[in-house]
Amino acid sequence: MIALIQRVTQAQVRVGTRVTGEIGPGLLALVCAERGDSEAVADKLVAKVLGYRVFGDAAGKMNLPLSNIDGAGRAGALLLVSQFTLAADTDSGLRPSFTPAAPPEDGRRLFDYFVAAARARHPLVETGEFGAEMQVSLVNDGPVTFWLRARN
């Protein structure tokens, strides 16, 4: 599984005119399941996303995870958005191949599992809508963006 995480001051996802998820300071994570991924892989990636130290400590160094974004124990919010295009094979030609991405039914199952696992471990989790045409807006803080991957 892949997650592209971005440290944000705010982020929102819409489906049409409906807001499906909205956060203040925290992380926006675009999440993709790849062929052969499992719940165990999703658990690894959830742990990585929640534990990745991308927030500044008192010295301004990236030392704090989402659960402690201000050094005083305040948890940041997490906005999870499914994005199968992260698995694109772009090695040849001018058109991406999505063969590496999990089939839609597996992608949905693993994204739903990822969301449930994140909610079990973190108090502030919002989401987009799997398979929908979404509009995502964000204010990237830094900018700080990391590409994370977990595998079997």
MARBA-3410 file (N, C-alpha, C, O; in Angstrom, 1 decimal):
152
0.9,-1.2,0.0,0.0,0.0,0.0,0.9,1.2,0.0,2.0,1.2,0.5 ~ 0.3,2.3,-0.5,1.0,3.5,-0.7,0.2,4.6,0.0,-1.0,4.6,-0.1 ~ 0.9,5.6,0.7,0.2,6.8,1.2,1.1,7.9,0.8,2.3,7.9,1.1 ~ 0.5,8.9,0.2,1.2,10.2,0.0,0.7,11.1,1.1,-0.5,11.5,1.1 ~ 1.5,11.5,2.1,1.0,12.3,3.2,1.5,13.7,3.0,2.6,14.0,2.5
0.7,14.7,3.4,1.0,16.1,3.3,0.6,16.7,4.6,-0.5,16.6,5.1 ~ 1.6,17.5,5.2,1.3,18.2,6.4,0.5,19.4,6.0,0.9,20.2,5.1 ~ -0.7,19.6,6.6,-1.6,20.7,6.2,-2.0,21.6,7.4,-2.0,21.1,8.5 ~ -2.4,22.8,7.1,-3.0,23.6,8.1,-4.5,23.5,8.0,-5.3,23.7,9.0 ~ -5.0,23.1,6.8,-6.4,22.7,6.6,-6.5,21.9,5.3,-5.7,22.1,4.4
-7.6,21.1,5.2,-7.8,20.3,4.0,-9.3,20.0,4.0,-10.0,19.9,5.0 ~ -9.8,19.8,2.8,-11.2,19.4,2.6,-11.4,18.6,1.3,-10.7,18.7,0.4 ~ -12.4,17.7,1.4,-12.7,16.9,0.2,-14.2,17.0,0.0,-15.0,16.9,0.9 ~ -14.6,17.2,-1.3,-15.9,17.3,-1.7,-16.3,16.3,-2.8,-15.4,15.9,-3.6 ~ -17.5,15.9,-2.8,-18.1,15.1,-3.8,-19.3,15.9,-4.3,-20.3,16.0,-3.6
-19.1,16.5,-5.5,-20.1,17.5,-6.0,-20.1,18.7,-5.0,-19.1,19.3,-4.8 ~ -21.3,19.0,-4.5,-21.4,20.1,-3.6,-21.3,19.7,-2.1,-21.3,20.6,-1.2 ~ -21.2,18.4,-1.9,-21.2,17.8,-0.5,-19.8,17.7,0.0,-19.0,17.1,-0.6 ~ -19.5,18.3,1.2,-18.3,18.1,1.9,-18.3,16.7,2.6,-19.2,16.5,3.4 ~ -17.4,15.8,2.3,-17.3,14.5,2.9,-16.3,14.4,4.0,-16.4,13.6,4.9
-15.3,15.3,4.0,-14.3,15.4,5.1,-13.7,16.7,5.1,-13.4,17.3,4.0 ~ -13.3,17.2,6.3,-12.7,18.5,6.4,-11.9,18.5,7.7,-12.4,18.0,8.8 ~ -10.7,19.0,7.6,-9.8,19.0,8.8,-9.1,20.4,8.9,-9.0,21.1,8.0 ~ -8.6,20.6,10.2,-7.7,21.7,10.4,-6.3,21.2,10.4,-6.0,20.3,9.5 ~ -5.5,21.6,11.3,-4.1,21.2,11.2,-4.0,19.7,11.4,-4.6,19.1,12.2
-3.1,19.1,10.5,-2.9,17.6,10.6,-2.3,17.1,9.3,-1.4,17.8,8.7 ~ -2.8,15.9,8.9,-2.2,15.3,7.7,-3.4,15.0,6.7,-4.4,14.5,7.1 ~ -3.1,15.2,5.4,-3.9,14.7,4.4,-3.2,13.5,3.8,-2.0,13.6,3.5 ~ -3.8,12.3,3.8,-3.2,11.1,3.3,-4.0,10.6,2.1,-5.1,10.2,2.2 ~ -3.3,10.6,0.9,-3.9,10.0,-0.3,-3.4,8.5,-0.2,-2.2,8.2,-0.1
-4.4,7.6,-0.3,-4.1,6.2,0.0,-4.4,5.3,-1.2,-5.5,5.4,-1.8 ~ -3.5,4.3,-1.5,-3.7,3.4,-2.6,-3.4,2.0,-2.2,-2.3,1.7,-1.6 ~ -4.2,1.1,-2.5,-3.9,-0.4,-2.4,-3.4,-0.9,-3.7,-3.8,-0.5,-4.8 ~ -2.3,-1.7,-3.6,-1.7,-2.4,-4.7,-2.1,-3.8,-4.8,-2.5,-4.4,-3.8 ~ -2.0,-4.4,-5.9,-2.3,-5.9,-6.1,-1.5,-6.7,-5.1,-0.3,-6.4,-4.9
-2.2,-7.6,-4.4,-1.5,-8.5,-3.4,-1.4,-7.9,-2.0,-1.0,-8.6,-1.1 ~ -1.9,-6.7,-1.8,-1.9,-6.1,-0.5,-2.9,-6.8,0.4,-3.9,-7.4,-0.1 ~ -2.6,-6.8,1.7,-3.5,-7.5,2.7,-3.8,-6.5,3.9,-3.3,-5.4,3.9 ~ -4.6,-7.0,4.8,-4.9,-6.2,6.0,-3.6,-6.0,6.8,-3.5,-5.0,7.4 ~ -2.7,-7.0,6.8,-1.4,-6.8,7.5,-0.6,-5.7,6.9,0.0,-4.9,7.7
-0.6,-5.5,5.6,0.1,-4.4,5.0,-0.6,-3.1,5.4,0.1,-2.1,5.6 ~ -1.9,-3.1,5.3,-2.7,-1.9,5.7,-2.3,-1.5,7.2,-2.1,-0.3,7.4 ~ -2.2,-2.5,8.1,-1.9,-2.2,9.5,-0.5,-1.5,9.6,-0.3,-0.6,10.3 ~ 0.5,-2.0,8.8,1.8,-1.5,8.8,1.8,0.0,8.3,2.4,0.9,8.9 ~ 1.0,0.2,7.2,0.9,1.6,6.7,0.2,2.6,7.6,0.6,3.7,7.8
-0.9,2.1,8.3,-1.6,2.9,9.3,-0.6,3.3,10.4,-0.5,4.5,10.7 ~ 0.2,2.4,10.9,1.1,2.7,11.9,2.2,3.7,11.5,2.6,4.6,12.2 ~ 2.6,3.6,10.2,3.6,4.5,9.7,3.0,5.9,9.5,3.7,6.9,9.9 ~ 1.8,6.0,9.0,1.2,7.3,8.8,1.0,8.0,10.1,1.3,9.1,10.3 ~ 0.5,7.3,11.1,0.2,7.9,12.4,1.4,8.2,13.2,1.5,9.1,14.0
2.5,7.4,13.0,3.7,7.6,13.7,4.8,8.4,13.1,5.8,8.8,13.7 ~ 4.6,8.8,11.8,5.6,9.5,11.1,5.8,10.9,11.7,4.9,11.6,11.8 ~ 7.0,11.2,12.0,7.3,12.5,12.7,7.6,13.6,11.7,8.7,13.8,11.2 ~ 6.5,14.4,11.4,6.6,15.4,10.4,6.2,16.8,11.0,6.2,17.8,10.3 ~ 5.9,16.9,12.3,5.6,18.1,12.9,6.7,18.6,13.8,7.4,17.8,14.4
6.9,19.9,13.8,8.0,20.5,14.5,7.9,20.5,16.0,6.9,20.7,16.6 ~ 9.1,20.2,16.6,9.2,20.3,18.1,9.5,21.7,18.5,9.5,22.6,17.6 ~ 9.9,21.9,19.8,10.2,23.3,20.3,11.4,23.9,19.5,11.5,25.1,19.4 ~ 12.3,23.0,19.0,13.5,23.5,18.3,13.2,23.6,16.8,14.1,24.0,16.1 ~ 12.0,23.3,16.4,11.6,23.4,15.0,12.0,22.2,14.1,11.9,22.2,12.9
12.5,21.2,14.8,12.9,19.9,14.0,11.6,19.0,13.9,10.8,19.0,14.8 ~ 11.6,18.3,12.8,10.5,17.4,12.6,10.7,16.2,13.5,11.4,15.2,13.1 ~ 10.0,16.2,14.6,10.2,15.2,15.6,8.9,14.7,16.2,8.9,13.8,17.0 ~ 7.8,15.3,15.8,6.5,15.0,16.5,5.5,14.3,15.5,5.5,14.7,14.3 ~ 4.8,13.3,15.9,3.8,12.6,15.1,2.5,13.3,15.2,2.3,14.3,15.9
1.6,12.8,14.4,0.2,13.4,14.4,-0.5,13.4,15.7,-1.2,14.4,16.0 ~ -0.2,12.5,16.6,-0.8,12.5,17.9,-0.3,13.6,18.8,-0.8,13.7,19.9 ~ 0.7,14.3,18.4,1.3,15.3,19.3,1.9,16.5,18.5,3.0,16.8,18.5 ~ 1.0,17.1,17.7,1.5,18.1,16.7,2.0,19.4,17.3,2.7,20.1,16.6 ~ 1.7,19.6,18.5,2.2,20.9,19.1,3.2,20.7,20.3,3.6,21.6,20.9
3.6,19.4,20.6,4.5,19.2,21.7,3.8,19.2,23.0,4.4,18.9,24.0 ~ 2.5,19.5,23.0,1.7,19.5,24.3,0.7,18.4,24.3,-0.3,18.5,25.2 ~ 0.8,17.4,23.5,-0.2,16.3,23.5,-1.4,16.5,22.6,-2.3,15.7,22.7 ~ -1.5,17.7,21.9,-2.7,17.9,21.1,-2.6,17.1,19.8,-1.6,17.2,19.1 ~ -3.6,16.3,19.5,-3.6,15.5,18.3,-4.1,16.3,17.1,-5.0,17.1,17.2
-3.4,16.1,16.0,-3.9,16.7,14.7,-4.9,15.8,14.1,-5.1,14.6,14.5 ~ -5.5,16.3,13.1,-6.6,15.5,12.4,-6.0,14.8,11.2,-4.9,15.2,10.7 ~ -6.6,13.8,10.7,-6.2,13.0,9.6,-7.3,12.9,8.6,-8.5,12.5,8.9 ~ -7.1,13.3,7.3,-8.0,13.2,6.2,-7.5,12.1,5.3,-6.5,12.3,4.7 ~ -8.3,11.1,5.1,-7.9,9.9,4.3,-8.7,10.0,3.0,-10.0,10.1,3.0
-8.0,9.9,1.8,-8.7,10.0,0.5,-8.1,8.9,-0.3,-6.9,8.7,-0.5 ~ -9.0,8.0,-0.9,-8.5,6.9,-1.7,-8.0,7.5,-3.1,-8.7,8.4,-3.6 ~ -6.9,7.0,-3.6,-6.4,7.5,-4.9,-5.6,6.4,-5.5,-4.4,6.2,-5.3 ~ -6.2,5.6,-6.4,-5.6,4.5,-7.1,-4.5,4.9,-8.0,-3.6,4.1,-8.3 ~ -4.5,6.2,-8.5,-3.5,6.6,-9.4,-2.0,6.6,-8.8,-1.1,6.7,-9.6
-1.9,6.5,-7.5,-0.6,6.5,-6.9,0.2,5.2,-7.3,1.4,5.2,-7.2 ~ -0.5,4.2,-7.7,0.1,2.9,-8.1,0.4,2.9,-9.6,0.9,1.8,-10.1 ~ 0.2,4.0,-10.3,0.4,4.0,-11.7,1.9,3.6,-12.1,2.8,4.0,-11.5 ~ 2.0,2.8,-13.2,3.2,2.5,-13.8,3.5,3.6,-14.9,2.7,3.6,-15.9 ~ 4.5,4.4,-14.7,4.7,5.5,-15.6,6.1,5.3,-16.3,6.6,6.3,-16.9
6.6,4.1,-16.3,8.0,3.9,-16.8,8.1,4.0,-18.3,9.1,4.3,-18.9 ~ 7.0,3.7,-19.1,7.1,3.8,-20.5,5.9,4.5,-21.1,4.8,4.5,-20.6 ~ 6.1,5.1,-22.2,5.1,5.8,-22.9,4.6,7.1,-22.2,5.2,7.6,-21.3 ~ 3.5,7.6,-22.7,3.0,8.9,-22.2,1.6,8.7,-21.6,0.9,9.6,-21.4 ~ 1.2,7.4,-21.4,-0.1,7.1,-20.8,0.2,6.2,-19.6,0.8,5.1,-19.8
-0.3,6.5,-18.4,0.0,5.6,-17.3,-0.8,4.3,-17.4,-1.9,4.2,-17.9 ~ -0.2,3.2,-16.8,-0.9,2.0,-16.7,-1.2,1.8,-15.2,-0.4,2.1,-14.3 ~ -2.4,1.3,-15.0,-2.9,1.2,-13.6,-2.9,-0.3,-13.2,-3.5,-0.7,-12.2 ~ -2.2,-1.2,-13.9,-2.1,-2.6,-13.6,-1.6,-2.9,-12.2,-2.1,-3.8,-11.5 ~ -0.7,-2.1,-11.6,-0.2,-2.3,-10.3,-1.2,-2.1,-9.2,-1.1,-2.6,-8.1
-2.3,-1.3,-9.5,-3.3,-1.0,-8.5,-4.2,-2.2,-8.2,-4.4,-3.0,-9.1 ~ -4.6,-2.3,-7.0,-5.6,-3.4,-6.6,-6.8,-3.2,-7.4,-7.2,-2.1,-7.7 ~ -7.5,-4.3,-7.8,-8.8,-4.2,-8.4,-9.8,-3.5,-7.5,-9.6,-3.4,-6.3 ~ -10.8,-2.8,-8.1,-11.6,-1.9,-7.3,-12.2,-2.6,-6.1,-12.3,-1.9,-5.0 ~ -12.7,-3.8,-6.2,-13.3,-4.4,-5.0,-12.3,-4.6,-3.8,-12.6,-4.5,-2.7
-11.0,-5.0,-4.2,-10.0,-5.2,-3.2,-9.6,-3.8,-2.7,-9.3,-3.6,-1.5 ~ -9.5,-2.8,-3.6,-9.1,-1.5,-3.2,-10.1,-0.9,-2.2,-9.7,-0.3,-1.2 ~ -11.4,-1.1,-2.4,-12.4,-0.6,-1.5,-12.3,-1.3,-0.1,-12.4,-0.7,0.9 ~ -12.2,-2.6,-0.2,-12.1,-3.4,1.1,-10.9,-2.9,1.9,-11.0,-2.7,3.1 ~ -9.7,-2.8,1.3,-8.5,-2.4,2.0,-8.6,-0.9,2.4,-8.1,-0.6,3.5
-9.2,0.0,1.6,-9.3,1.4,2.1,-10.3,1.4,3.3,-10.0,2.1,4.2 ~ -11.4,0.7,3.2,-12.3,0.7,4.4,-11.6,0.1,5.6,-11.8,0.7,6.7 ~ -10.8,-0.9,5.4,-10.1,-1.5,6.5,-9.1,-0.4,7.1,-9.0,-0.3,8.3 ~ -8.4,0.3,6.2,-7.4,1.3,6.6,-8.1,2.4,7.4,-7.6,2.8,8.4 ~ -9.2,2.8,6.9,-10.0,3.9,7.7,-10.4,3.4,9.1,-10.2,4.1,10.0
-10.9,2.2,9.1,-11.3,1.6,10.4,-10.1,1.5,11.4,-10.2,1.8,12.6 ~ -9.0,1.0,10.8,-7.8,0.8,11.7,-7.3,2.2,12.2,-6.9,2.3,13.3 ~ -7.3,3.2,11.3,-6.9,4.5,11.7,-7.8,5.1,12.8,-7.4,5.7,13.7 ~ -9.1,4.9,12.6,-10.1,5.4,13.6,-10.0,4.7,14.9,-10.2,5.3,16.0 ~ -9.6,3.4,14.9,-9.4,2.7,16.1,-8.1,3.2,16.9,-8.1,3.0,18.1
-7.2,3.9,16.2,-6.0,4.3,16.8,-5.8,5.8,17.0,-4.9,6.3,17.7 ~ -6.7,6.6,16.3,-6.6,8.0,16.3,-8.0,8.7,16.5,-8.9,8.2,15.8 ~ -8.1,9.7,17.3,-9.4,10.3,17.5,-10.0,11.1,16.4,-11.2,11.3,16.4 ~ -9.2,11.7,15.5,-9.7,12.6,14.5,-9.5,12.2,13.1,-8.4,12.5,12.5 ~ -10.4,11.4,12.5,-10.2,10.9,11.2,-11.4,11.2,10.3,-12.6,10.9,10.7
-11.2,11.9,9.2,-12.2,12.2,8.2,-11.8,11.5,6.9,-10.7,11.0,6.8 ~ -12.8,11.4,6.0,-12.5,10.7,4.7,-13.1,11.3,3.5,-14.0,12.1,3.6 ~ -12.6,10.9,2.4,-13.3,11.2,1.1,-14.3,10.0,0.9,-14.7,9.4,1.9 ~ -14.6,9.8,-0.4,-15.6,8.7,-0.7,-15.0,7.8,-1.8,-14.7,8.3,-2.9 ~ -14.8,6.6,-1.4,-14.1,5.6,-2.3,-14.8,5.6,-3.7,-16.0,5.5,-3.8
-14.0,5.7,-4.8,-14.5,5.6,-6.1,-15.3,6.8,-6.7,-15.7,6.8,-7.8 ~ -15.4,7.8,-5.9,-16.1,9.0,-6.3,-15.2,10.0,-7.0,-14.0,9.9,-6.8 ~ -15.7,10.8,-7.8,-15.0,11.9,-8.4,-14.9,13.0,-7.3,-16.0,13.6,-7.0 ~ -13.8,13.2,-6.7,-13.6,14.1,-5.6,-12.8,15.4,-6.0,-12.0,15.3,-6.9 ~ -13.1,16.4,-5.3,-12.3,17.6,-5.3,-11.6,17.8,-4.0,-12.3,18.0,-3.0
-10.3,17.8,-4.0,-9.5,17.9,-2.7,-8.8,19.3,-2.7,-8.1,19.6,-3.7 ~ -9.0,20.0,-1.6,-8.3,21.3,-1.5,-7.5,21.2,-0.2,-8.0,20.6,0.8 ~ -6.4,21.9,-0.2,-5.5,21.8,1.0,-4.6,23.0,1.0,-4.4,23.7,0.0 ~ -4.2,23.3,2.2,-3.1,24.3,2.4,-1.9,23.5,3.0,-1.9,23.1,4.1 ~ -0.9,23.2,2.1,0.2,22.4,2.5,1.1,23.2,3.4,1.5,24.3,3.0
1.4,22.7,4.6,2.2,23.5,5.6,3.7,23.1,5.4,4.1,22.0,5.7 ~ 4.4,24.0,4.9,5.9,23.8,4.7,6.4,24.3,3.4,7.1,25.3,3.4 ~ 6.1,23.6,2.3,5.4,22.4,2.1,6.1,21.2,2.6,7.3,21.1,2.5 ~ 5.4,20.3,3.2,5.9,19.0,3.7,5.1,17.9,3.1,3.9,17.8,3.3 ~ 5.7,17.0,2.2,5.0,15.9,1.6,6.0,14.7,1.6,7.1,14.8,1.2
5.4,13.5,1.9,6.2,12.3,1.9,5.4,11.2,1.3,4.2,11.1,1.4 ~ 6.1,10.3,0.5,5.6,9.2,-0.1,6.0,8.0,0.8,7.1,7.7,0.9 ~ 5.0,7.3,1.3,5.2,6.1,2.2,4.7,4.9,1.6,3.7,4.9,0.9 ~ 5.4,3.7,1.8,4.9,2.5,1.3,5.1,1.4,2.3,6.1,1.4,3.0 ~ 4.2,0.5,2.3,4.3,-0.8,3.1,4.0,-1.9,2.2,3.1,-1.9,1.4
4.8,-3.0,2.4,4.6,-4.2,1.6,4.6,-5.4,2.5,5.0,-5.4,3.6 ~ 4.2,-6.5,1.9,4.2,-7.8,2.6,5.6,-8.2,3.0,5.8,-9.2,3.6
END
